[in-house]
Amino acid sequence: MFSNQHRYSGFINPISYAVDLLVINLFAYYLPINFLTPILFHTYISIIWVIISFKNEFYEVYRYTKVTYILKLLFSQFLFFFLTLYAFIGFFKQPNISRFVLGQYFLLVGLSISALKFLNYVLLMKYRERVKGNLRNVVVIGKNKKTEQLIDVFNNRAEFGYHFVKQFCPKDRGFDIQKTFDYILIKQIDEIYCSISELKNSEINEFINFADNNLKTLKFIPDNKNIFAKKLKFEYYDYIPVLSLRDIPLHNPINSFVKRSFDIIFAIIVILGLLSWLTPLLAIIISLESKGPIFFRQKRNGIDNKEFYCYKFRSMAPNQDADRFQASKNDMRITKVGRFIRRTSIDELPQFYNVFFGTMSVVGPRPHMVKHTNEYANKVDKYMLRHFVKPGITGLAQIRGYRGEIEAEADILNRIKFDIFYIENWSLFLDIKIVFQTVLNAIKGEEKAY
């Protein structure tokens, strides 16, 4: 019901990043520029490229991006690259560097990366146009001049990769908003485009809530109507303005790449430095107290609501209620060793294997049991938004005291509030802050760590 079949192509931009960095460093290696310390230059130029790219949003090229915008990106990128490239000579006192060869290096890098960028852009467009791959299924709500223009863009610009499925007219007598929602779910629609002028404020709110709760992308075709006090993002499909309601930082491939890199590095450190010796030790201790497996695995819901197995050190005696009931205070199922490893969060450490293999992240909304996801999805507004990103070993809600057993409705409501804030305001620094606070909380001990 909640699955999203056509997620963003998260590997394209990280691969482009890696190829560009390879080009930058290969030309520096083979050209006779006469560096005193080549390693210093390679490090400097790589870091500078990443910083300039991040500031210029150089890799944020979307399916509807115009060629003129790419040219603007290239000009801005290489202007700053040129200045920082020659700044290296004076800043690091490199008198032997050939200015002429450095100029050749700049031109070769500029031409190569520009060619690669346009090649990537053209190949992706041809792939969508001819192979019909990487498509988004879309519906349009409204019937007026602007919606007709947008539908023309969807139908005539096949290279954008949008598959127009159906148009709904709210002004028709037979229009039923619930039937529209049912159709969107049945046909596995990815994106909904609404004409604001044809919807009542209450209907706009219904569409917002539906999209949030069912992992659908919702966009608006604007007019002069003041719809809501939200930070909105303008995009242009050909020359048609479109408003995006929610901007999720981790849907940016560069941010996703940064987070995944952080996850892999962190997971490797924990697996090699801690789990390599702690696992056999705990295996002996757990086995001595109660018979059963060392690890406990449980199906939980992850990104796009896909199910995966979440791993823990077993802290309970084997029982049939493990997949139905959360651990509660003074739970008789918990063993003596289990009580200690739960209180110190040691039982969660095997989830770093989940992180390493990509089903979880170090930081993110905590994954819930499948039973609880099905229950809360129908009861808690915007609950499904937490599945826009990978679940985490720890999260913002957990360091704010909302971990463990859900005893009252306020617990789940506050947990969702913090999860949504994290999703909409992610940064690497926020992840690091949450990790540090989690470690401090584990050392101090937490009230609900049982």
PALUM-774091 format. One record per residue (C-alpha): residue number from 0; y, z, x. Coordinates in steps of 0.05 Angstrom, whole numbers, plus 5000, padded with zeros to 4 digits. Example, Ala and Ser with C-alpha at 12.3 -4.5 7.8 and 13.67 -1.06 7.14 Angstrom:
<recs>
  seq     Y     Z     X
    0  4910  5156  5246
    1  4979  5143  5273
</recs>
This chain:
<recs>
  seq     Y     Z     X
    0  5000  5000  5000
    1  5048  5019  5055
    2  5025  4972  5110
    3  5073  4925  5144
    4  5037  4864  5170
    5  5092  4830  5210
    6  5125  4880  5256
    7  5177  4860  5307
    8  5152  4824  5369
    9  5161  4882  5416
   10  5130  4850  5478
   11  5176  4789  5483
   12  5238  4823  5510
   13  5203  4870  5559
   14  5166  4810  5588
   15  5233  4773  5594
   16  5262  4834  5629
   17  5204  4836  5679
   18  5207  4760  5693
   19  5283  4763  5705
   20  5276  4821  5753
   21  5221  4783  5789
   22  5267  4722  5796
   23  5324  4764  5822
   24  5281  4797  5875
   25  5241  4735  5896
   26  5304  4695  5912
   27  5332  4755  5950
   28  5267  4759  5990
   29  5262  4686  6009
   30  5335  4667  6022
   31  5363  4683  6092
   32  5418  4731  6068
   33  5411  4777  6129
   34  5407  4846  6098
   35  5407  4905  6144
   36  5363  4943  6095
   37  5327  4895  6047
   38  5295  4952  6006
   39  5365  4980  5992
   40  5388  4913  5965
   41  5326  4902  5922
   42  5334  4972  5892
   43  5409  4963  5882
   44  5406  4894  5850
   45  5349  4914  5803
   46  5384  4976  5779
   47  5450  4938  5771
   48  5416  4883  5730
   49  5385  4934  5683
   50  5451  4971  5673
   51  5491  4907  5661
   52  5437  4881  5613
   53  5438  4946  5574
   54  5513  4948  5568
   55  5519  4874  5549
   56  5458  4877  5502
   57  5434  4816  5542
   58  5364  4817  5513
   59  5383  4829  5440
   60  5372  4758  5416
   61  5346  4752  5345
   62  5313  4696  5306
   63  5380  4679  5273
   64  5422  4682  5337
   65  5465  4621  5352
   66  5466  4583  5418
   67  5540  4598  5427
   68  5524  4673  5426
   69  5472  4663  5480
   70  5523  4626  5523
   71  5571  4683  5513
   72  5517  4733  5535
   73  5502  4692  5597
   74  5575  4686  5616
   75  5587  4761  5608
   76  5522  4780  5644
   77  5534  4737  5705
   78  5608  4753  5710
   79  5591  4827  5721
   80  5531  4808  5763
   81  5575  4767  5810
   82  5625  4824  5819
   83  5572  4876  5833
   84  5533  4829  5878
   85  5592  4820  5926
   86  5611  4893  5919
   87  5546  4909  5955
   88  5575  4882  6021
   89  5634  4930  6024
   90  5602  4989  5989
   91  5542  4992  6035
   92  5578  4963  6097
   93  5536  4900  6108
   94  5576  4857  6157
   95  5517  4811  6174
   96  5507  4785  6104
   97  5522  4711  6096
   98  5573  4702  6040
   99  5554  4629  6033
  100  5480  4644  6025
  101  5497  4701  5977
  102  5535  4649  5935
  103  5474  4604  5936
  104  5432  4664  5915
  105  5479  4677  5856
  106  5476  4604  5833
  107  5400  4600  5838
  108  5391  4665  5800
  109  5442  4644  5747
  110  5411  4575  5736
  111  5339  4602  5736
  112  5351  4659  5687
  113  5395  4616  5642
  114  5340  4563  5639
  115  5287  4616  5625
  116  5329  4647  5570
  117  5339  4580  5534
  118  5266  4561  5545
  119  5244  4627  5513
  120  5293  4616  5455
  121  5271  4544  5442
  122  5196  4558  5448
  123  5200  4615  5399
  124  5238  4572  5349
  125  5187  4515  5357
  126  5130  4564  5349
  127  5159  4589  5283
  128  5177  4519  5259
  129  5113  4482  5276
  130  5058  4534  5281
  131  5087  4578  5225
  132  5075  4640  5267
  133  5116  4704  5273
  134  5140  4696  5200
  135  5174  4746  5154
  136  5159  4743  5080
  137  5224  4751  5041
  138  5249  4757  4970
  139  5321  4750  4945
  140  5350  4793  4889
  141  5407  4757  4854
  142  5427  4687  4833
  143  5496  4663  4854
  144  5529  4618  4905
  145  5516  4665  4964
  146  5443  4677  4947
  147  5431  4602  4939
  148  5462  4590  5007
  149  5418  4643  5038
  150  5355  4613  5006
  151  5375  4545  5034
  152  5378  4577  5103
  153  5309  4607  5094
  154  5280  4540  5069
  155  5317  4492  5116
  156  5319  4532  5180
  157  5244  4540  5192
  158  5257  4559  5264
  159  5286  4625  5240
  160  5216  4645  5217
  161  5230  4667  5146
  162  5181  4650  5089
  163  5220  4652  5024
  164  5172  4675  4969
  165  5211  4688  4905
  166  5280  4699  4875
  167  5294  4753  4822
  168  5355  4751  4777
  169  5379  4820  4753
  170  5422  4787  4699
  171  5360  4758  4664
  172  5336  4795  4603
  173  5265  4798  4629
  174  5285  4830  4695
  175  5246  4894  4707
  176  5260  4931  4771
  177  5192  4966  4772
  178  5156  4899  4764
  179  5198  4872  4821
  180  5175  4930  4865
  181  5102  4918  4845
  182  5109  4844  4863
  183  5138  4862  4931
  184  5079  4908  4946
  185  5025  4860  4921
  186  5053  4800  4959
  187  5065  4842  5022
  188  5138  4824  5027
  189  5171  4845  5092
  190  5245  4839  5077
  191  5287  4845  5014
  192  5356  4812  5008
  193  5400  4839  4951
  194  5464  4811  4924
  195  5508  4873  4915
  196  5551  4841  4861
  197  5492  4834  4813
  198  5464  4905  4820
  199  5488  4970  4789
  200  5498  5029  4836
  201  5437  5062  4806
  202  5395  4999  4820
  203  5421  4996  4891
  204  5398  5068  4902
  205  5330  5050  4872
  206  5322  4992  4921
  207  5343  5037  4979
  208  5293  5091  4960
  209  5237  5039  4948
  210  5249  5006  5015
  211  5250  5073  5051
  212  5187  5098  5019
  213  5148  5033  5029
  214  5168  5012  5099
  215  5206  4950  5075
  216  5268  4922  5110
  217  5327  4921  5060
  218  5389  4878  5072
  219  5450  4863  5029
  220  5491  4801  5016
  221  5561  4831  5015
  222  5621  4823  4969
  223  5683  4865  4958
  224  5645  4921  4924
  225  5646  4989  4958
  226  5572  5006  4955
  227  5562  5070  4995
  228  5589  5109  5053
  229  5539  5086  5106
  230  5547  5056  5174
  231  5529  4983  5162
  232  5512  4928  5211
  233  5536  4856  5201
  234  5490  4798  5219
  235  5499  4724  5208
  236  5443  4677  5185
  237  5473  4610  5201
  238  5542  4625  5170
  239  5518  4672  5115
  240  5538  4745  5126
  241  5483  4797  5115
  242  5488  4873  5117
  243  5433  4916  5146
  244  5429  4986  5116
  245  5389  5022  5169
  246  5390  5008  5244
  247  5329  5039  5279
  248  5340  5043  5355
  249  5266  5038  5371
  250  5261  4970  5336
  251  5303  4945  5394
  252  5251  4918  5443
  253  5288  4945  5504
  254  5291  5016  5475
  255  5218  5009  5455
  256  5201  4988  5527
  257  5240  5047  5556
  258  5205  5096  5510
  259  5136  5066  5524
  260  5148  5069  5599
  261  5169  5142  5593
  262  5106  5156  5551
  263  5059  5123  5601
  264  5089  5158  5662
  265  5089  5226  5627
  266  5017  5216  5601
  267  4990  5197  5670
  268  5023  5258  5702
  269  4992  5305  5649
  270  4923  5271  5650
  271  4916  5271  5726
  272  4954  5334  5742
  273  4930  5379  5685
  274  4874  5352  5642
  275  4832  5330  5701
  276  4815  5402  5719
  277  4832  5439  5653
  278  4784  5398  5610
  279  4719  5419  5646
  280  4743  5491  5649
  281  4758  5493  5574
  282  4693  5456  5559
  283  4654  5515  5589
  284  4696  5568  5554
  285  4695  5534  5485
  286  4620  5521  5490
  287  4605  5594  5508
  288  4639  5620  5445
  289  4614  5570  5393
  290  4568  5511  5389
  291  4599  5443  5376
  292  4638  5388  5410
  293  4693  5403  5460
  294  4742  5355  5427
  295  4762  5353  5354
  296  4783  5286  5326
  297  4817  5274  5260
  298  4842  5213  5224
  299  4918  5213  5217
  300  4972  5163  5198
  301  5013  5130  5252
  302  5063  5074  5259
  303  5065  5027  5199
  304  5020  5079  5165
  305  4960  5054  5204
  306  4904  5105  5212
  307  4882  5128  5281
  308  4841  5184  5311
  309  4883  5242  5337
  310  4848  5285  5390
  311  4852  5360  5404
  312  4812  5413  5440
  313  4769  5444  5387
  314  4799  5511  5365
  315  4756  5524  5303
  316  4683  5534  5288
  317  4656  5468  5260
  318  4670  5467  5185
  319  4673  5417  5127
  320  4745  5435  5108
  321  4778  5411  5173
  322  4802  5346  5142
  323  4827  5379  5078
  324  4862  5443  5096
  325  4913  5460  5150
  326  4902  5522  5192
  327  4936  5582  5161
  328  4954  5652  5186
  329  4892  5694  5201
  330  4848  5633  5186
  331  4776  5656  5194
  332  4756  5587  5220
  333  4795  5596  5285
  334  4756  5622  5345
  335  4783  5673  5395
  336  4793  5619  5448
  337  4822  5574  5394
  338  4874  5626  5375
  339  4899  5628  5447
  340  4901  5552  5458
  341  4935  5542  5391
  342  4988  5595  5405
  343  5003  5562  5473
  344  4996  5491  5446
  345  4942  5476  5498
  346  4898  5449  5441
  347  4947  5390  5434
  348  4940  5366  5506
  349  4885  5314  5493
  350  4936  5276  5452
  351  4963  5251  5518
  352  4903  5204  5517
  353  4929  5180  5450
  354  4997  5169  5483
  355  4966  5132  5542
  356  4928  5084  5496
  357  4989  5072  5452
  358  4972  5105  5385
  359  5021  5162  5396
  360  5085  5178  5434
  361  5104  5241  5472
  362  5161  5252  5423
  363  5163  5231  5350
  364  5147  5254  5279
  365  5083  5295  5279
  366  5025  5256  5248
  367  4997  5285  5184
  368  4926  5283  5157
  369  4911  5222  5114
  370  4903  5268  5053
  371  4972  5298  5063
  372  5004  5230  5075
  373  4978  5204  5009
  374  5001  5267  4975
  375  5072  5271  5004
  376  5085  5196  4999
  377  5086  5204  4924
  378  5122  5270  4922
  379  5174  5271  4978
  380  5231  5221  4977
  381  5237  5177  5040
  382  5173  5208  5068
  383  5146  5141  5091
  384  5207  5129  5136
  385  5173  5172  5189
  386  5121  5116  5198
  387  5173  5067  5225
  388  5158  5095  5295
  389  5097  5122  5332
  390  5080  5195  5317
  391  5091  5246  5372
  392  5057  5305  5405
  393  5122  5342  5393
  394  5185  5326  5354
  395  5254  5347  5333
  396  5227  5382  5270
  397  5177  5422  5312
  398  5229  5450  5361
  399  5273  5469  5301
  400  5217  5513  5274
  401  5183  5466  5225
  402  5114  5462  5256
  403  5044  5481  5233
  404  5028  5500  5162
  405  5071  5476  5104
  406  5079  5538  5062
  407  5136  5517  5016
  408  5169  5453  4992
  409  5229  5467  5036
  410  5184  5462  5098
  411  5165  5390  5085
  412  5235  5370  5062
  413  5268  5398  5125
  414  5214  5367  5168
  415  5228  5299  5138
  416  5303  5309  5146
  417  5295  5322  5221
  418  5245  5265  5228
  419  5293  5215  5197
  420  5350  5240  5240
  421  5307  5230  5302
  422  5287  5159  5281
  423  5359  5138  5267
  424  5388  5171  5329
  425  5335  5163  5382
  426  5354  5163  5456
  427  5315  5177  5519
  428  5359  5238  5532
  429  5340  5265  5463
  430  5267  5256  5481
  431  5276  5294  5547
  432  5314  5349  5511
  433  5258  5357  5460
  434  5204  5359  5514
  435  5241  5414  5552
  436  5252  5455  5489
  437  5178  5446  5470
  438  5157  5474  5538
  439  5204  5533  5531
  440  5179  5547  5460
  441  5106  5545  5485
  442  5122  5595  5540
  443  5160  5642  5492
  444  5109  5633  5436
  445  5125  5611  5365
  446  5118  5647  5299
  447  5080  5590  5265
  448  5035  5573  5325
  449  4970  5595  5293
</recs>
